Amino acid sequence: MSLELWKPLKITNPLLEDIFHLNIDTKFRIHPLIIFENTENKTYYCIRLQTATKTTKKHNLKIDDSSYQTNNYWKNHQGVAITKDVFIIDKEILEANVDQNIYQETLPLNKSDKSLIISDLEQRINSIPPNLNILKISNNLKSNLVLYTNDGLVSSQVDSILKGKKWKIKQSTKNYYKHNFNKSQFLKDINTSNIEQTKQALKTLKIAIDKELGISHSFNDFDYLFDPQTNTYVFHLIPSSLSDFDKTPTDLKDSKVINEYNKSQKESKPSQFHSKPHNLKH
């Protein structure tokens, strides 16, 4: 039986719990939240709820913490929704590692919070380039695969390493990222390692998010193409015989995205890096 969408989940497997803690201090509580079920390949697409603090509230979406808390486990737990990271996980694996007692006594987020999250995800998937990290969780819960990231998110992560406390991050690690890290090569390595899976993940996300907004697509309507100048992906509307007069609002909206991208490419030049590549922790 499928897990319900938009319901916070308590994970029982320590390995899976560690994965969902990606780049977040373990002193904070983390709970996955399913935003979409891909019935074709039997996977869930998840974002996370993180413990709310003054800092996390500044960078993430504040939600109504009282709406889902019918179980004592959630008592006095305040959370924020993290939308920049999307985790793809096998359906059966997630279902086998959820605390069912807590699940049965937990409600989904309310409509207002769902709308808030969808709106933020819409901005992220329609950004140029898409402003997301996408990670495919391996079935062994160990060798996870980063499918997509972008320049801004990598820069933010490097910055957090350089500003990290000495007792958490070695000085040698900081020196590497300060003097030798090749961001351009890193982006290329990540975003070209599994091109078809990356394109499928981006397309699936866009279709799922737009469906929540009442916009209908099929996989044949558009694609995401790798751009070697930026080492990321560009939304590409597949040409049709429709004139502008015949186009739906969705067609016109997507055409605007392409035009904005083309304009931005004329105004910018690709950055050049010369140091050897290194893998950031994702």
Secondary structure as GFF3:
##gff-version 3
##sequence-region A 1 282
A	DSSP	alpha_helix	14	20	.	.	.	ID=ss1
A	DSSP	beta_strand	30	38	.	.	.	ID=ss2
A	DSSP	beta_strand	43	51	.	.	.	ID=ss3
A	DSSP	alpha_helix	54	59	.	.	.	ID=ss4
A	DSSP	beta_strand	61	62	.	.	.	ID=ss5
A	DSSP	three_ten_helix	72	74	.	.	.	ID=ss6
A	DSSP	beta_strand	79	90	.	.	.	ID=ss7
A	DSSP	alpha_helix	91	96	.	.	.	ID=ss8
A	DSSP	alpha_helix	100	104	.	.	.	ID=ss9
A	DSSP	alpha_helix	111	126	.	.	.	ID=ss10
A	DSSP	beta_strand	133	136	.	.	.	ID=ss11
A	DSSP	beta_strand	145	148	.	.	.	ID=ss12
A	DSSP	alpha_helix	151	162	.	.	.	ID=ss13
A	DSSP	alpha_helix	171	179	.	.	.	ID=ss14
A	DSSP	alpha_helix	183	192	.	.	.	ID=ss15
A	DSSP	alpha_helix	195	212	.	.	.	ID=ss16
A	DSSP	beta_strand	222	227	.	.	.	ID=ss17
A	DSSP	beta_strand	232	237	.	.	.	ID=ss18
A	DSSP	alpha_helix	249	267	.	.	.	ID=ss19
###
